[in-house]
Protein backbone atom coordinates (compact mmCIF):
# COMPACT_ATOMS: atom_id res chain seq x y z
CA UNK A 1 0.00 0.00 0.00
CA UNK A 2 1.43 3.40 -1.00
CA UNK A 3 1.51 6.68 0.84
CA UNK A 4 -1.90 8.38 1.10
CA UNK A 5 -2.34 11.44 -1.12
CA UNK A 6 -3.50 13.51 1.86
CA UNK A 7 -1.66 13.42 5.19
CA UNK A 8 -3.49 11.44 7.89
CA UNK A 9 -2.57 13.99 10.55
CA UNK A 10 -1.79 17.69 10.73
CA UNK A 11 1.37 19.24 12.12
CA UNK A 12 -0.54 21.09 14.84
CA UNK A 13 -2.23 17.86 15.94
CA UNK A 14 1.17 16.23 16.36
CA UNK A 15 2.36 19.09 18.60
CA UNK A 16 -0.84 18.99 20.65
CA UNK A 17 -0.63 15.21 21.06
CA UNK A 18 3.05 15.47 22.01
CA UNK A 19 2.20 17.94 24.76
CA UNK A 20 -0.63 15.72 25.98
CA UNK A 21 1.75 12.77 26.34
CA UNK A 22 4.48 14.82 28.00
CA UNK A 23 2.02 16.58 30.33
CA UNK A 24 0.38 13.32 31.41
CA UNK A 25 3.23 10.80 31.36
CA UNK A 26 6.42 12.85 31.41
CA UNK A 27 9.18 13.56 28.95
CA UNK A 28 10.73 10.10 29.27
CA UNK A 29 7.47 8.54 28.00
CA UNK A 30 7.55 10.60 24.83
CA UNK A 31 8.66 8.42 21.91
CA UNK A 32 7.75 8.35 18.24
CA UNK A 33 5.92 4.98 18.54
CA UNK A 34 4.04 6.24 21.62
CA UNK A 35 3.06 9.43 19.79
CA UNK A 36 1.90 7.49 16.73
CA UNK A 37 -0.29 5.22 18.89
CA UNK A 38 -1.76 8.31 20.60
CA UNK A 39 -2.66 9.74 17.19
CA UNK A 40 -3.94 6.43 15.82
CA UNK A 41 -1.37 6.26 13.01
CA UNK A 42 1.86 4.43 12.34
CA UNK A 43 5.16 6.11 13.21
CA UNK A 44 6.16 6.74 9.56
CA UNK A 45 3.16 9.08 9.23
CA UNK A 46 4.86 11.45 11.65
CA UNK A 47 7.73 11.92 9.22
CA UNK A 48 5.39 13.57 6.72
CA UNK A 49 5.59 16.71 8.88
CA UNK A 50 8.73 16.25 10.98
CA UNK A 51 12.23 14.97 10.24
CA UNK A 52 12.69 13.35 13.63
CA UNK A 53 11.78 13.50 17.32
CA UNK A 54 14.01 16.55 17.80
CA UNK A 55 11.95 18.49 15.22
CA UNK A 56 8.80 17.69 17.16
CA UNK A 57 10.37 18.85 20.42
CA UNK A 58 11.40 22.11 18.72
CA UNK A 59 7.75 22.61 17.71
CA UNK A 60 6.66 21.83 21.28
CA UNK A 61 9.15 24.40 22.61
CA UNK A 62 7.90 26.96 20.08
CA UNK A 63 4.35 26.48 21.27
CA UNK A 64 5.21 26.75 24.97
CA UNK A 65 7.78 29.55 24.76
CA UNK A 66 6.27 31.53 21.94
CA UNK A 67 2.70 31.02 20.85
CA UNK A 68 1.16 30.38 24.27
CA UNK A 69 2.80 33.36 26.04
CA UNK A 70 0.25 36.17 26.20
CA UNK A 71 1.70 39.58 25.37
CA UNK A 72 0.50 42.07 28.00
CA UNK A 73 -0.83 45.48 27.10
CA UNK A 74 1.79 48.17 27.29
CA UNK A 75 1.35 50.66 30.12
CA UNK A 76 2.36 54.30 29.88
CA UNK A 77 6.03 54.90 29.12
CA UNK A 78 6.97 55.73 32.71
CA UNK A 79 5.56 52.38 33.86
CA UNK A 80 7.56 50.26 31.39
CA UNK A 81 8.88 47.91 34.11
CA UNK A 82 5.27 46.77 34.73
CA UNK A 83 5.11 45.51 31.14
CA UNK A 84 8.20 43.35 31.61
CA UNK A 85 7.00 41.99 34.95
CA UNK A 86 3.67 41.04 33.34
CA UNK A 87 5.47 39.46 30.38
CA UNK A 88 7.69 37.40 32.71
CA UNK A 89 4.65 36.26 34.71
CA UNK A 90 2.80 35.30 31.52
CA UNK A 91 5.85 33.31 30.38
CA UNK A 92 5.90 31.57 33.77
CA UNK A 93 2.23 30.71 33.47
CA UNK A 94 2.66 29.33 29.92
CA UNK A 95 5.54 27.08 31.00
CA UNK A 96 3.87 25.86 34.19
CA UNK A 97 0.80 24.77 32.19
CA UNK A 98 3.20 22.17 30.74
CA UNK A 99 5.63 21.68 33.63
CA UNK A 100 6.76 18.23 32.42
CA UNK A 101 7.80 19.81 29.13
CA UNK A 102 9.73 22.68 30.74
CA UNK A 103 13.15 21.05 30.18
CA UNK A 104 12.39 20.98 26.45
CA UNK A 105 12.81 24.77 26.44
CA UNK A 106 16.45 24.53 27.49
CA UNK A 107 17.50 22.27 24.66
CA UNK A 108 14.96 22.90 21.92
CA UNK A 109 13.68 26.50 22.04
CA UNK A 110 14.96 28.14 18.85
CA UNK A 111 16.34 31.63 19.36
CA UNK A 112 14.22 32.98 16.49
CA UNK A 113 11.16 32.52 18.70
CA UNK A 114 12.56 35.21 20.98
CA UNK A 115 14.12 37.53 18.39
CA UNK A 116 10.89 39.22 17.26
CA UNK A 117 9.86 39.71 20.87
CA UNK A 118 13.28 41.16 21.71
CA UNK A 119 13.13 43.58 18.79
CA UNK A 120 9.63 44.66 19.79
CA UNK A 121 10.71 45.04 23.43
CA UNK A 122 13.77 47.08 22.41
CA UNK A 123 11.56 49.44 20.38
CA UNK A 124 9.29 49.81 23.40
CA UNK A 125 12.27 50.54 25.65
CA UNK A 126 13.41 53.20 23.17
CA UNK A 127 9.92 54.71 23.12
CA UNK A 128 10.09 54.83 26.92
CA UNK A 129 13.39 56.72 26.86
CA UNK A 130 15.54 53.86 28.19
CA UNK A 131 19.10 54.33 26.90
CA UNK A 132 19.99 51.92 24.09
CA UNK A 133 23.08 50.63 25.87
CA UNK A 134 20.79 49.20 28.59
CA UNK A 135 18.39 47.31 26.28
CA UNK A 136 20.40 44.11 25.97
CA UNK A 137 21.22 44.11 29.68
CA UNK A 138 17.55 44.47 30.59
CA UNK A 139 16.29 41.87 28.11
CA UNK A 140 19.05 39.34 28.81
CA UNK A 141 18.59 39.76 32.55
CA UNK A 142 14.84 39.34 32.26
CA UNK A 143 15.24 36.19 30.16
CA UNK A 144 17.82 34.71 32.52
CA UNK A 145 15.73 35.36 35.62
CA UNK A 146 12.44 34.28 34.03
CA UNK A 147 13.70 31.08 32.45
CA UNK A 148 15.82 30.08 35.43
CA UNK A 149 13.05 30.70 37.94
CA UNK A 150 10.31 28.96 36.00
CA UNK A 151 12.44 25.92 35.16
CA UNK A 152 13.37 25.57 38.81
CA UNK A 153 9.72 25.89 39.81
CA UNK A 154 8.58 23.45 37.11
CA UNK A 155 10.90 20.73 38.44
CA UNK A 156 9.42 20.98 41.95
CA UNK A 157 6.28 19.15 42.97
CA UNK A 158 3.36 21.54 42.56
CA UNK A 159 2.12 23.03 45.81
CA UNK A 160 -1.58 23.56 46.15
CA UNK A 161 -2.28 26.82 47.93
CA UNK A 162 0.86 26.49 50.02
CA UNK A 163 2.77 29.59 50.96
CA UNK A 164 6.43 29.97 50.06
CA UNK A 165 7.13 31.17 53.60
CA UNK A 166 4.50 29.51 55.81
CA UNK A 167 5.60 31.11 59.08
CA UNK A 168 5.42 34.68 57.73
CA UNK A 169 2.31 36.74 58.37
CA UNK A 170 0.89 37.48 54.91
CA UNK A 171 -0.52 40.81 56.05
CA UNK A 172 2.80 42.15 57.22
ROZADREN-198997 format. One line per 5 residues: their letters; for each residue x, y, z of N, C-alpha, C. Coordinates in steps of 0.1 Angstrom, whole numbers. Each point is the difference from the previous one (the first is absolute). Layout:
A) X:Y:Z:X:Y:Z:X:Y:Z  ...
REM end
This chain:
XXXXX) 8:-12:0:-8:12:0:9:12:0  -3:10:-9:8:12:-1:-4:11:10  8:10:-1:-3:12:9:-13:6:-4  -8:4:10:-13:7:-3:3:13:-6  -9:5:-9:2:12:-7:-2:12:9
XXXXX) -8:-1:10:-2:10:11:6:-5:13  7:9:7:5:-5:13:-11:-4:9  3:-10:8:-10:-6:10:-1:9:12  10:8:3:0:9:11:6:14:-4  -3:9:9:5:14:-3:11:3:10
XXXXX) 9:9:-4:12:3:8:-5:5:14  -10:9:1:-4:5:12:-6:-11:9  -6:-10:-5:-5:-11:7:11:-8:7  11:-1:-8:12:-8:6:5:8:12  1:13:-1:6:8:11:-10:-1:12
XXXXX) -13:1:-2:-9:-1:11:0:-14:6  1:-10:-8:1:-14:6:13:-2:7  11:6:-5:13:-1:7:-1:6:14  -6:12:1:-2:6:13:-9:-8:9  -10:-6:-6:-9:-8:9:7:-11:6
XXXXX) 9:-7:-8:7:-11:5:10:5:11  8:10:-3:10:5:9:-7:5:13  -11:8:-2:-7:5:12:-5:-12:9  -5:-10:-6:-6:-11:8:10:-10:5  10:-4:-9:8:-11:4:15:4:2
XXXXX) 3:12:-4:14:4:2:8:0:-13  11:7:0:9:1:-12:6:-14:-3  3:-8:10:6:-13:-3:-9:-9:-8  -13:2:2:-10:-9:-7:-2:4:-15  5:12:-3:-3:5:-14:10:-7:-10
XXXXX) -6:-8:-8:8:-7:-11:-9:1:-13  7:-2:-11:-8:0:-13:-10:-10:0  3:-13:4:-11:-10:-1:-11:3:10  3:6:12:-11:3:9:-8:12:-6  6:9:-6:-7:11:-6:-9:-5:-11
XXXXX) 5:-9:-9:-8:-5:-11:-12:-7:5  2:-9:11:-12:-7:6:-10:10:5  4:11:7:-9:10:5:-8:6:-11  6:2:-12:-7:6:-11:-7:-10:-9  2:-13:3:-7:-10:-8:5:-2:-14
XXXXX) 13:3:-1:7:-2:-13:13:-9:3  7:-3:-11:13:-7:1:11:11:1  11:-3:6:11:9:2:4:7:-13  1:-7:-11:5:6:-12:-9:12:-5  -13:0:5:-8:12:-4:5:13:7
XXXXX) 6:-1:11:6:12:7:10:6:-9  7:-7:-8:11:5:-8:-5:8:-12  -13:0:-2:-5:9:-11:2:14:4  -1:3:13:1:14:5:13:3:7  6:-10:5:12:3:9:11:-10:-4
XXXXX) 13:5:0:11:-8:-4:3:-11:11  -1:4:13:3:-9:10:-6:5:13  2:-8:11:-5:4:13:4:14:4  13:3:-3:5:14:4:-8:11:-6  -4:-2:-13:-8:10:-7:-14:2:7
XXXXX) -5:-11:5:-13:1:8:2:7:13  11:-2:7:3:7:12:2:14:-2  6:4:-11:2:14:-4:-14:7:-1  -9:-7:-7:-13:5:-2:-8:1:13  2:-9:9:-5:0:14:5:13:7
XXXXX) 13:1:-1:7:12:7:-6:13:-6  -1:1:-13:-6:12:-6:-14:3:5  -8:-11:2:-14:3:5:1:5:14  8:-6:9:0:4:14:7:13:1  11:2:-6:8:12:3:-4:12:-9
XXXXX) -8:-2:-10:-3:10:-10:-15:3:-1  -7:-9:-6:-14:1:-4:-9:2:13  3:-8:10:-9:0:12:3:11:10  10:8:-2:3:11:9:-8:12:-4  -9:4:9:-8:12:-3:8:13:2
XXXXX) -1:8:-11:7:13:1:-9:10:7  5:5:11:-8:10:8:-2:13:-7  -9:7:4:-2:14:-6:11:9:6  4:9:-9:11:9:5:-6:11:8  6:2:12:-5:12:8:7:12:-5
XXXXX) -3:11:7:7:13:-4:15:-1:0  7:8:-6:14:-1:-2:8:0:14  -5:8:9:7:0:13:-2:-13:8  -10:-8:-3:-2:-12:7:5:-12:-8  10:2:-9:5:-11:-8:4:-13:8
XXXXX) 5:2:12:4:-13:7:-12:-9:3  -12:6:1:-12:-8:2:-3:-10:-12  3:5:-12:-2:-8:-12:9:-12:1  13:2:4:9:-12:0:-3:-9:12  -5:5:11:-4:-9:10:-12:-9:-4
XXXXX) -10:7:-7:-11:-8:-5:4:-10:-10  9:4:-9:5:-9:-10:7:-12:6  8:2:10:7:-11:7:-10:-9:7  -10:6:6:-11:-8:7:-8:-8:-10  -3:5:-11:-7:-7:-11:8:-11:-5
XXXXX) 14:2:-2:9:-11:-4:-1:-11:10  1:3:13:0:-9:11:-13:-9:-1  -11:7:-2:-13:-7:0:0:-10:-12  5:5:-12:0:-9:-12:8:-12:2  12:1:7:8:-11:2:-6:-10:10
XXXXX) -5:6:11:-5:-8:11:-13:-8:-4  -7:4:-11:-11:-7:-5:5:-14:-6  13:0:-3:6:-12:-6:13:-3:8  -1:-1:13:12:-1:8:9:-12:-3  -6:-11:-5:9:-12:-4:8:3:-12
XXXXX) -5:10:-8:7:3:-13:10:12:2  1:5:12:8:12:2:15:-3:-4  6:-11:3:14:-3:-4:2:1:-15  -11:-2:-8:1:1:-15:4:14:-4  -4:10:8:4:14:-4:15:2:1
XXXXX) 7:-7:9:15:2:1:7:-5:-12  -4:-11:-5:7:-6:-11:-6:3:-14  -13:3:-1:-6:0:-13:-7:13:-4  0:10:9:-6:13:-4:9:8:-9  -5:1:-13:9:7:-10:0:15:4
XXXXX) 12:6:-2:1:14:4:-9:9:-9  -3:-4:-12:-9:9:-8:-13:2:6  -5:-9:9:-12:2:7:0:13:8  12:3:6:2:11:9:4:13:-7  6:-1:-12:5:11:-7:-10:11:-3
XXXXX) -12:-4:-6:-10:10:-2:-5:7:12  -1:-8:11:-4:6:13:10:10:5  13:-4:-1:11:9:4:0:13:-8  -2:-1:-13:0:12:-8:-11:9:4  -12:-6:2:-12:8:4:3:6:14
XXXXX) 5:-8:9:3:5:13:10:12:0  10:-2:-9:11:11:-1:-6:13:-5  -9:-2:-10:-7:12:-5:-9:7:11  -6:-8:8:-8:5:11:9:7:10  11:-6:3:10:6:9:4:14:-5
XXXXX) 3:0:-13:4:13:-6:-11:10:1  -12:-4:-3:-12:9:1:-1:6:14  4:-9:10:-1:4:14:12:9:5  9:2:-9:12:8:4:11:-7:7  0:-13:0:10:-8:6:12:0:-9
XXXXX) 12:4:5:12:0:-9:3:-13:-7  4:1:-13:2:-12:-8:10:-9:6  10:5:6:11:-9:6:-5:-8:11  -12:2:5:-6:-8:11:-10:-11:-5  -4:1:-13:-10:-9:-5:4:-15:1
XXXXX) 12:-3:-5:4:-14:1:1:-5:14  6:9:9:1:-4:14:-13:-3:6  -10:9:-3:-14:-2:6:-6:-13:-6  1:-2:-13:-7:-11:-6:7:-13:4  13:0:0:7:-13:3:-2:-3:15
XXXXX) 0:10:8:-2:-2:15:-14:-6:2  -10:6:-7:-14:-5:2:-1:-14:-5  6:-3:-11:-1:-14:-5:7:-10:9  12:4:5:7:-9:9:-8:-2:13  -5:10:6:-8:-1:12:-13:-8:-2
XXXXX) -7:3:-11:-13:-6:-3:2:-15:-3  9:-3:-9:2:-14:-4:5:-8:12  10:5:7:6:-7:11:-10:-3:11  -8:10:4:-9:-1:10:-12:-10:-3  -5:1:-12:-11:-8:-4:5:-15:-2
XXXXX) 12:-2:-5:4:-14:-1:3:-6:13  5:8:9:2:-5:14:-14:-4:6  -9:9:-1:-14:-2:5:-7:-12:-7  2:-1:-13:-6:-11:-7:5:-14:5  12:-1:4:6:-13:4:-4:-4:14
XXXXX) -6:10:8:-5:-3:13:-14:-6:0  -4:-7:10:-13:-6:1:-10:12:2  -10:1:-8:-9:11:2:-6:1:14  -1:12:5:-6:2:13:-14:6:-2  -9:-6:6:-14:6:0:-2:9:11
XXXXX) -2:13:-3:-3:10:9:10:1:12  12:-5:-2:10:1:11:7:13:-1  4:6:11:8:12:0:15:-3:-2  7:8:-6:14:-1:-1:7:1:13  -5:9:9:5:2:13:-11:-2:10
XXXXX) -3:-12:4:-12:-3:8:0:7:14  11:3:5:0:6:14:0:15:0  -2:6:-12:0:15:-2:-14:4:0  -3:11:7:-14:5:0:-2:7:-14  -10:-4:-7:-2:5:-14:-4:15:0
XX) -6:4:11:-4:14:1:12:10:2  10:-5:7:11:9:2:10:-1:-11
REM end
